């Protein structure tokens, strides 16, 4: 597993450790990963721009490779330098792990990789919610996600089932929601500018549930939308959040204080068609309920 110290990675590690499932961790800081995501068999140094040879022994004989390392949640201006960093981490890092899978004599059954609903066209270009068959947009984020998924899809060339998790904003007590709550309490809990755009979201319990579905169910392949069944607008999202915090009003938040995760999930409406078709039952399909349990 990569990305073990992230929001979803830590939840997955805790789930596996509680169930006695052995796992290994690839991390840029193995000591930190051992502290934040305990229970692994071993913790290995990982750099996204390296190729697969150093990691062949880690993926050898594993049942699944779960690649969750993603820099999209970090808040930063999308300068040319930052865009290059995103490309190196998302695409080159994925290519390295796929290379390790290709070199393994006993490859995993499934390769699950992070992605984002930012793959889809922005709402102002396509107002209808997108299912997994929806086309990509033409902006930088969409192109990044498309290249990211294309890199992961090469795992299928080596007989490995491959799944890309197109995730919305993941709701948890940690992560982006904590900063949004801080903004709301500070009187900046208005809609994220411009306001009418959709905000795809999912509760952490359902993100983990869909990730486990991707690992365990052989029917799952290709993209899987990890979003709640009903997307809301940014204005509605922040209104429900303010209501729970008992904050009567909110000015629009300056972009500088917003979590980077919003840039990757806001403005794209998506629906979890494949998850629903496979019979997945969402634990928190309602936004108000999801926020109250986050």
C-alpha positions as YAML, in Angstrom:
chain: A
units: angstrom
residues:
- id: 1
  name: UNK
  ca: [0.00, 0.00, 0.00]
- id: 2
  name: UNK
  ca: [1.10, 3.54, -0.73]
- id: 3
  name: UNK
  ca: [-0.52, 6.61, 0.81]
- id: 4
  name: UNK
  ca: [-0.93, 4.88, 4.17]
- id: 5
  name: UNK
  ca: [-0.61, 8.12, 6.15]
- id: 6
  name: UNK
  ca: [-3.43, 9.85, 4.27]
- id: 7
  name: UNK
  ca: [-7.03, 10.01, 5.39]
- id: 8
  name: UNK
  ca: [-8.19, 6.91, 3.51]
- id: 9
  name: UNK
  ca: [-4.90, 5.06, 3.91]
- id: 10
  name: UNK
  ca: [-5.00, 5.30, 7.69]
- id: 11
  name: UNK
  ca: [-8.58, 4.06, 7.73]
- id: 12
  name: UNK
  ca: [-7.64, 1.11, 5.52]
- id: 13
  name: UNK
  ca: [-4.61, 0.24, 7.65]
- id: 14
  name: UNK
  ca: [-6.72, 0.30, 10.82]
- id: 15
  name: UNK
  ca: [-9.33, -1.93, 9.16]
- id: 16
  name: UNK
  ca: [-6.72, -4.44, 7.97]
- id: 17
  name: UNK
  ca: [-4.89, -4.49, 11.30]
- id: 18
  name: UNK
  ca: [-8.14, -5.04, 13.21]
- id: 19
  name: UNK
  ca: [-8.99, -7.97, 10.95]
- id: 20
  name: UNK
  ca: [-5.55, -9.53, 11.18]
- id: 21
  name: UNK
  ca: [-4.88, -8.98, 7.48]
- id: 22
  name: UNK
  ca: [-1.15, -8.61, 6.74]
- id: 23
  name: UNK
  ca: [-0.06, -5.59, 4.73]
- id: 24
  name: UNK
  ca: [3.12, -3.78, 3.74]
- id: 25
  name: UNK
  ca: [3.52, -0.01, 3.41]
- id: 26
  name: UNK
  ca: [5.43, 2.10, 0.90]
- id: 27
  name: UNK
  ca: [6.10, 5.59, 2.23]
- id: 28
  name: UNK
  ca: [8.43, 8.53, 1.71]
- id: 29
  name: UNK
  ca: [8.79, 8.53, 5.51]
- id: 30
  name: UNK
  ca: [8.56, 4.93, 6.76]
- id: 31
  name: UNK
  ca: [9.09, 5.90, 10.42]
- id: 32
  name: UNK
  ca: [6.18, 8.34, 10.28]
- id: 33
  name: UNK
  ca: [4.04, 5.77, 8.47]
- id: 34
  name: UNK
  ca: [4.77, 3.17, 11.16]
- id: 35
  name: UNK
  ca: [3.60, 5.68, 13.79]
- id: 36
  name: UNK
  ca: [0.46, 6.91, 12.00]
- id: 37
  name: UNK
  ca: [-0.57, 3.63, 10.34]
- id: 38
  name: UNK
  ca: [0.60, 0.87, 12.71]
- id: 39
  name: UNK
  ca: [0.13, -2.84, 12.25]
- id: 40
  name: UNK
  ca: [1.96, -3.42, 8.98]
- id: 41
  name: UNK
  ca: [4.35, -6.30, 8.38]
- id: 42
  name: UNK
  ca: [6.98, -3.90, 7.08]
- id: 43
  name: UNK
  ca: [7.50, -0.28, 6.03]
- id: 44
  name: UNK
  ca: [9.55, 0.57, 2.96]
- id: 45
  name: UNK
  ca: [11.10, 3.72, 1.53]
- id: 46
  name: UNK
  ca: [9.24, 4.96, -1.55]
- id: 47
  name: UNK
  ca: [9.83, 7.82, -3.96]
- id: 48
  name: UNK
  ca: [7.26, 8.48, -6.71]
- id: 49
  name: UNK
  ca: [9.84, 9.30, -9.38]
- id: 50
  name: UNK
  ca: [11.69, 6.00, -8.99]
- id: 51
  name: UNK
  ca: [10.90, 3.00, -11.17]
- id: 52
  name: UNK
  ca: [9.64, -0.35, -10.03]
- id: 53
  name: UNK
  ca: [12.70, -2.52, -9.40]
- id: 54
  name: UNK
  ca: [13.15, -1.60, -5.68]
- id: 55
  name: UNK
  ca: [9.51, -2.52, -4.98]
- id: 56
  name: UNK
  ca: [9.23, -5.85, -6.74]
- id: 57
  name: UNK
  ca: [9.91, -7.72, -3.50]
- id: 58
  name: UNK
  ca: [7.14, -5.74, -1.78]
- id: 59
  name: UNK
  ca: [4.41, -6.53, -4.33]
- id: 60
  name: UNK
  ca: [5.65, -10.09, -4.99]
- id: 61
  name: UNK
  ca: [3.00, -12.59, -3.94]
- id: 62
  name: UNK
  ca: [0.59, -9.96, -2.62]
- id: 63
  name: UNK
  ca: [-3.14, -10.28, -3.16]
- id: 64
  name: UNK
  ca: [-3.61, -6.59, -3.94]
- id: 65
  name: UNK
  ca: [-1.66, -3.40, -4.52]
- id: 66
  name: UNK
  ca: [-3.54, -0.35, -3.22]
- id: 67
  name: UNK
  ca: [-1.99, 2.87, -4.49]
- id: 68
  name: UNK
  ca: [-3.49, 5.78, -2.55]
- id: 69
  name: UNK
  ca: [-0.60, 8.23, -2.62]
- id: 70
  name: UNK
  ca: [-2.01, 11.50, -3.93]
- id: 71
  name: UNK
  ca: [-0.88, 15.11, -3.47]
- id: 72
  name: UNK
  ca: [-4.23, 16.58, -4.56]
- id: 73
  name: UNK
  ca: [-5.44, 17.24, -1.01]
- id: 74
  name: UNK
  ca: [-2.60, 19.65, -0.30]
- id: 75
  name: UNK
  ca: [-3.46, 23.34, -0.52]
- id: 76
  name: UNK
  ca: [-1.23, 25.12, -3.01]
- id: 77
  name: UNK
  ca: [-1.33, 27.52, -5.94]
- id: 78
  name: UNK
  ca: [-1.35, 25.62, -9.17]
- id: 79
  name: UNK
  ca: [1.82, 27.12, -10.55]
- id: 80
  name: UNK
  ca: [3.74, 25.39, -13.37]
- id: 81
  name: UNK
  ca: [6.08, 23.97, -10.71]
- id: 82
  name: UNK
  ca: [3.18, 22.62, -8.65]
- id: 83
  name: UNK
  ca: [1.57, 21.09, -11.74]
- id: 84
  name: UNK
  ca: [4.82, 19.31, -12.54]
- id: 85
  name: UNK
  ca: [4.95, 17.98, -8.98]
- id: 86
  name: UNK
  ca: [1.38, 16.69, -9.34]
- id: 87
  name: UNK
  ca: [2.30, 14.97, -12.60]
- id: 88
  name: UNK
  ca: [5.39, 13.34, -11.12]
- id: 89
  name: UNK
  ca: [3.55, 12.10, -8.04]
- id: 90
  name: UNK
  ca: [0.39, 10.92, -9.76]
- id: 91
  name: UNK
  ca: [1.55, 9.56, -13.10]
- id: 92
  name: UNK
  ca: [5.23, 8.73, -12.67]
- id: 93
  name: UNK
  ca: [4.59, 7.25, -9.22]
- id: 94
  name: UNK
  ca: [1.85, 5.03, -10.64]
- id: 95
  name: UNK
  ca: [4.06, 3.95, -13.53]
- id: 96
  name: UNK
  ca: [6.69, 2.86, -11.02]
- id: 97
  name: UNK
  ca: [4.31, 0.61, -9.11]
- id: 98
  name: UNK
  ca: [2.88, -0.86, -12.33]
- id: 99
  name: UNK
  ca: [6.46, -1.57, -13.38]
- id: 100
  name: UNK
  ca: [6.96, -3.49, -10.13]
- id: 101
  name: UNK
  ca: [3.80, -5.48, -10.83]
- id: 102
  name: UNK
  ca: [5.07, -6.26, -14.34]
- id: 103
  name: UNK
  ca: [8.37, -7.58, -12.97]
- id: 104
  name: UNK
  ca: [6.83, -9.75, -10.25]
- id: 105
  name: UNK
  ca: [6.90, -13.50, -10.87]
- id: 106
  name: UNK
  ca: [3.76, -13.82, -8.73]
- id: 107
  name: UNK
  ca: [1.82, -10.59, -9.39]
- id: 108
  name: UNK
  ca: [-1.17, -9.40, -7.34]
- id: 109
  name: UNK
  ca: [-4.75, -10.18, -8.30]
- id: 110
  name: UNK
  ca: [-5.81, -6.53, -8.35]
- id: 111
  name: UNK
  ca: [-4.24, -3.08, -8.63]
- id: 112
  name: UNK
  ca: [-6.40, -0.34, -7.06]
- id: 113
  name: UNK
  ca: [-5.34, 3.24, -7.67]
- id: 114
  name: UNK
  ca: [-6.60, 6.60, -6.44]
- id: 115
  name: UNK
  ca: [-8.12, 9.07, -8.88]
- id: 116
  name: UNK
  ca: [-10.61, 11.95, -8.65]
- id: 117
  name: UNK
  ca: [-13.99, 13.11, -9.94]
- id: 118
  name: UNK
  ca: [-11.93, 15.94, -11.38]
- id: 119
  name: UNK
  ca: [-11.64, 13.56, -14.34]
- id: 120
  name: UNK
  ca: [-15.05, 14.72, -15.57]
- id: 121
  name: UNK
  ca: [-16.03, 17.89, -17.38]
- id: 122
  name: UNK
  ca: [-16.73, 20.89, -15.15]
- id: 123
  name: UNK
  ca: [-20.38, 21.59, -14.42]
- id: 124
  name: UNK
  ca: [-20.44, 24.69, -16.62]
- id: 125
  name: UNK
  ca: [-19.50, 22.49, -19.58]
- id: 126
  name: UNK
  ca: [-21.72, 19.51, -18.77]
- id: 127
  name: UNK
  ca: [-24.54, 20.09, -16.24]
- id: 128
  name: UNK
  ca: [-25.64, 16.45, -16.01]
- id: 129
  name: UNK
  ca: [-24.09, 14.25, -13.28]
- id: 130
  name: UNK
  ca: [-21.53, 11.88, -14.79]
- id: 131
  name: UNK
  ca: [-21.45, 8.14, -14.38]
- id: 132
  name: UNK
  ca: [-18.34, 6.11, -15.03]
- id: 133
  name: UNK
  ca: [-18.90, 6.23, -18.80]
- id: 134
  name: UNK
  ca: [-18.76, 10.04, -18.82]
- id: 135
  name: UNK
  ca: [-16.02, 11.66, -20.95]
- id: 136
  name: UNK
  ca: [-13.09, 13.55, -19.42]
- id: 137
  name: UNK
  ca: [-12.84, 17.31, -19.40]
- id: 138
  name: UNK
  ca: [-10.22, 19.35, -21.21]
- id: 139
  name: UNK
  ca: [-8.74, 21.32, -18.29]
- id: 140
  name: UNK
  ca: [-5.51, 20.50, -16.47]
- id: 141
  name: UNK
  ca: [-7.14, 18.51, -13.66]
- id: 142
  name: UNK
  ca: [-9.13, 16.36, -16.08]
- id: 143
  name: UNK
  ca: [-6.05, 15.68, -18.20]
- id: 144
  name: UNK
  ca: [-4.04, 14.84, -15.09]
- id: 145
  name: UNK
  ca: [-6.69, 12.37, -13.92]
- id: 146
  name: UNK
  ca: [-6.98, 10.80, -17.38]
- id: 147
  name: UNK
  ca: [-3.19, 10.29, -17.60]
- id: 148
  name: UNK
  ca: [-3.14, 8.99, -14.01]
- id: 149
  name: UNK
  ca: [-5.79, 6.39, -14.80]
- id: 150
  name: UNK
  ca: [-4.11, 5.46, -18.07]
- id: 151
  name: UNK
  ca: [-0.88, 4.75, -16.20]
- id: 152
  name: UNK
  ca: [-2.73, 2.52, -13.73]
- id: 153
  name: UNK
  ca: [-4.67, 0.75, -16.49]
- id: 154
  name: UNK
  ca: [-1.42, -0.77, -17.82]
- id: 155
  name: UNK
  ca: [-1.57, -3.21, -14.90]
- id: 156
  name: UNK
  ca: [-4.23, -5.04, -16.92]
- id: 157
  name: UNK
  ca: [-1.59, -5.72, -19.59]
- id: 158
  name: UNK
  ca: [-0.03, -8.16, -17.13]
- id: 159
  name: UNK
  ca: [-3.23, -10.00, -16.24]
- id: 160
  name: UNK
  ca: [-4.00, -7.91, -13.17]
- id: 161
  name: UNK
  ca: [-7.51, -6.56, -12.56]
- id: 162
  name: UNK
  ca: [-7.31, -2.78, -12.25]
- id: 163
  name: UNK
  ca: [-9.63, -0.25, -10.58]
- id: 164
  name: UNK
  ca: [-9.38, 3.56, -10.44]
- id: 165
  name: UNK
  ca: [-11.23, 5.21, -7.54]
- id: 166
  name: UNK
  ca: [-12.73, 8.48, -8.78]
- id: 167
  name: UNK
  ca: [-13.29, 10.02, -5.37]
- id: 168
  name: UNK
  ca: [-15.24, 13.06, -4.27]
- id: 169
  name: UNK
  ca: [-14.54, 15.13, -1.16]
- id: 170
  name: UNK
  ca: [-14.03, 12.59, 1.65]
- id: 171
  name: UNK
  ca: [-15.81, 13.59, 4.86]
- id: 172
  name: UNK
  ca: [-14.10, 12.80, 8.15]
- id: 173
  name: UNK
  ca: [-13.20, 14.56, 11.37]
- id: 174
  name: UNK
  ca: [-9.75, 14.96, 9.88]
- id: 175
  name: UNK
  ca: [-8.86, 16.26, 6.45]
- id: 176
  name: UNK
  ca: [-10.60, 18.95, 4.41]
- id: 177
  name: UNK
  ca: [-13.75, 19.02, 6.53]
- id: 178
  name: UNK
  ca: [-11.85, 20.21, 9.58]
- id: 179
  name: UNK
  ca: [-10.67, 23.30, 7.70]
- id: 180
  name: UNK
  ca: [-14.14, 23.96, 6.31]
- id: 181
  name: UNK
  ca: [-15.57, 23.85, 9.83]
- id: 182
  name: UNK
  ca: [-12.91, 26.26, 11.00]
- id: 183
  name: UNK
  ca: [-13.83, 28.62, 8.15]
- id: 184
  name: UNK
  ca: [-17.54, 28.38, 9.01]
- id: 185
  name: UNK
  ca: [-16.95, 29.15, 12.69]
- id: 186
  name: UNK
  ca: [-14.83, 32.14, 11.63]
- id: 187
  name: UNK
  ca: [-17.75, 33.52, 9.62]
- id: 188
  name: UNK
  ca: [-16.35, 32.37, 6.26]
- id: 189
  name: UNK
  ca: [-18.72, 29.47, 5.76]
- id: 190
  name: UNK
  ca: [-20.42, 30.79, 2.67]
- id: 191
  name: UNK
  ca: [-20.49, 28.90, -0.61]
- id: 192
  name: UNK
  ca: [-17.15, 28.18, -2.20]
- id: 193
  name: UNK
  ca: [-16.99, 30.66, -5.10]
- id: 194
  name: UNK
  ca: [-18.85, 30.84, -7.37]
- id: 195
  name: UNK
  ca: [-21.43, 28.82, -5.37]
- id: 196
  name: UNK
  ca: [-23.86, 27.09, -7.76]
- id: 197
  name: UNK
  ca: [-21.29, 24.49, -8.86]
- id: 198
  name: UNK
  ca: [-21.81, 20.91, -7.63]
- id: 199
  name: UNK
  ca: [-19.81, 19.41, -4.79]
- id: 200
  name: UNK
  ca: [-19.37, 15.64, -5.01]
- id: 201
  name: UNK
  ca: [-18.72, 14.13, -1.58]
- id: 202
  name: UNK
  ca: [-18.55, 10.81, 0.26]
- id: 203
  name: UNK
  ca: [-18.28, 9.78, 3.90]
- id: 204
  name: UNK
  ca: [-15.01, 8.10, 4.88]
- id: 205
  name: UNK
  ca: [-16.86, 4.91, 5.86]
- id: 206
  name: UNK
  ca: [-18.28, 4.63, 2.33]
- id: 207
  name: UNK
  ca: [-14.96, 5.53, 0.70]
- id: 208
  name: UNK
  ca: [-13.43, 2.64, 2.63]
- id: 209
  name: UNK
  ca: [-16.39, 0.43, 1.79]
- id: 210
  name: UNK
  ca: [-16.01, 1.05, -1.94]
- id: 211
  name: UNK
  ca: [-12.25, 0.57, -1.76]
- id: 212
  name: UNK
  ca: [-12.79, -2.84, -0.15]
- id: 213
  name: UNK
  ca: [-15.41, -3.62, -2.80]
- id: 214
  name: UNK
  ca: [-12.80, -2.83, -5.46]
- id: 215
  name: UNK
  ca: [-10.32, -5.19, -3.81]
- id: 216
  name: UNK
  ca: [-12.69, -8.05, -3.08]
- id: 217
  name: UNK
  ca: [-15.22, -8.13, -5.92]
- id: 218
  name: UNK
  ca: [-13.87, -9.52, -9.21]
- id: 219
  name: UNK
  ca: [-16.72, -7.81, -11.06]
- id: 220
  name: UNK
  ca: [-15.17, -4.39, -10.40]
- id: 221
  name: UNK
  ca: [-12.78, -3.13, -13.07]
- id: 222
  name: UNK
  ca: [-11.85, 0.24, -14.54]
- id: 223
  name: UNK
  ca: [-13.23, 3.44, -13.03]
- id: 224
  name: UNK
  ca: [-15.41, 3.40, -9.92]
- id: 225
  name: UNK
  ca: [-17.08, 6.63, -8.77]
- id: 226
  name: UNK
  ca: [-16.56, 6.97, -5.03]
- id: 227
  name: UNK
  ca: [-19.26, 9.55, -4.33]
- id: 228
  name: UNK
  ca: [-22.56, 9.67, -2.47]
- id: 229
  name: UNK
  ca: [-25.66, 9.04, -4.60]
- id: 230
  name: UNK
  ca: [-26.85, 12.66, -4.57]
- id: 231
  name: UNK
  ca: [-24.36, 15.46, -5.30]
- id: 232
  name: UNK
  ca: [-25.21, 18.87, -3.88]
- id: 233
  name: UNK
  ca: [-24.20, 22.40, -4.78]
- id: 234
  name: UNK
  ca: [-21.36, 24.09, -2.94]
- id: 235
  name: UNK
  ca: [-23.91, 26.53, -1.50]
- id: 236
  name: UNK
  ca: [-26.08, 23.68, -0.17]
- id: 237
  name: UNK
  ca: [-23.06, 21.85, 1.25]
- id: 238
  name: UNK
  ca: [-21.91, 24.88, 3.23]
- id: 239
  name: UNK
  ca: [-25.47, 25.68, 4.30]
- id: 240
  name: UNK
  ca: [-25.90, 22.23, 5.86]
- id: 241
  name: UNK
  ca: [-22.48, 22.53, 7.50]
- id: 242
  name: UNK
  ca: [-23.35, 25.95, 9.00]
- id: 243
  name: UNK
  ca: [-26.69, 24.61, 10.22]
- id: 244
  name: UNK
  ca: [-24.98, 21.83, 12.17]
- id: 245
  name: UNK
  ca: [-22.49, 24.29, 13.64]
- id: 246
  name: UNK
  ca: [-25.32, 26.73, 14.48]
- id: 247
  name: UNK
  ca: [-23.64, 29.49, 12.49]
- id: 248
  name: UNK
  ca: [-26.39, 31.71, 10.98]
- id: 249
  name: UNK
  ca: [-24.44, 33.18, 8.06]
- id: 250
  name: UNK
  ca: [-21.20, 32.85, 6.17]
- id: 251
  name: UNK
  ca: [-19.20, 34.99, 3.80]
- id: 252
  name: UNK
  ca: [-17.58, 33.28, 0.80]
- id: 253
  name: UNK
  ca: [-14.25, 31.75, 1.77]
- id: 254
  name: UNK
  ca: [-11.08, 33.16, 0.18]
- id: 255
  name: UNK
  ca: [-9.51, 30.52, -2.03]
- id: 256
  name: UNK
  ca: [-6.24, 30.79, -0.09]
- id: 257
  name: UNK
  ca: [-7.73, 29.16, 3.02]
- id: 258
  name: UNK
  ca: [-9.64, 26.39, 1.27]
- id: 259
  name: UNK
  ca: [-8.39, 22.78, 1.34]
- id: 260
  name: UNK
  ca: [-6.72, 21.59, -1.83]
- id: 261
  name: UNK
  ca: [-9.16, 18.67, -1.90]
- id: 262
  name: UNK
  ca: [-11.89, 21.09, -2.99]
- id: 263
  name: UNK
  ca: [-9.99, 21.99, -6.14]
- id: 264
  name: UNK
  ca: [-10.01, 18.33, -7.15]
- id: 265
  name: UNK
  ca: [-13.68, 17.64, -6.35]
- id: 266
  name: UNK
  ca: [-15.69, 20.86, -6.67]
- id: 267
  name: UNK
  ca: [-17.51, 21.72, -9.88]
- id: 268
  name: UNK
  ca: [-17.90, 18.12, -11.01]
- id: 269
  name: UNK
  ca: [-21.17, 16.27, -10.44]
- id: 270
  name: UNK
  ca: [-20.83, 12.49, -10.41]
- id: 271
  name: UNK
  ca: [-23.06, 9.56, -9.46]
- id: 272
  name: UNK
  ca: [-21.97, 6.09, -8.22]
- id: 273
  name: UNK
  ca: [-23.72, 4.10, -10.95]
- id: 274
  name: UNK
  ca: [-21.43, 1.08, -10.83]
- id: 275
  name: UNK
  ca: [-21.44, 0.82, -7.05]
- id: 276
  name: UNK
  ca: [-25.23, 0.88, -6.98]
- id: 277
  name: UNK
  ca: [-25.47, -1.65, -9.84]
- id: 278
  name: UNK
  ca: [-23.18, -3.97, -7.87]
- id: 279
  name: UNK
  ca: [-25.50, -3.73, -4.87]
- id: 280
  name: UNK
  ca: [-23.39, -1.53, -2.63]
- id: 281
  name: UNK
  ca: [-25.47, -0.01, 0.19]
- id: 282
  name: UNK
  ca: [-24.24, 3.38, 1.32]
- id: 283
  name: UNK
  ca: [-23.88, 3.83, 5.06]
- id: 284
  name: UNK
  ca: [-24.25, 7.62, 4.83]
- id: 285
  name: UNK
  ca: [-26.10, 8.59, 1.62]
- id: 286
  name: UNK
  ca: [-27.53, 11.79, 3.13]
- id: 287
  name: UNK
  ca: [-25.29, 14.85, 3.53]
- id: 288
  name: UNK
  ca: [-26.72, 15.96, 6.88]
- id: 289
  name: UNK
  ca: [-26.29, 12.48, 8.32]
- id: 290
  name: UNK
  ca: [-22.78, 12.17, 6.86]
- id: 291
  name: UNK
  ca: [-21.68, 15.47, 8.37]
- id: 292
  name: UNK
  ca: [-23.12, 14.56, 11.76]
- id: 293
  name: UNK
  ca: [-21.03, 11.38, 11.70]
- id: 294
  name: UNK
  ca: [-17.83, 13.16, 10.61]
...
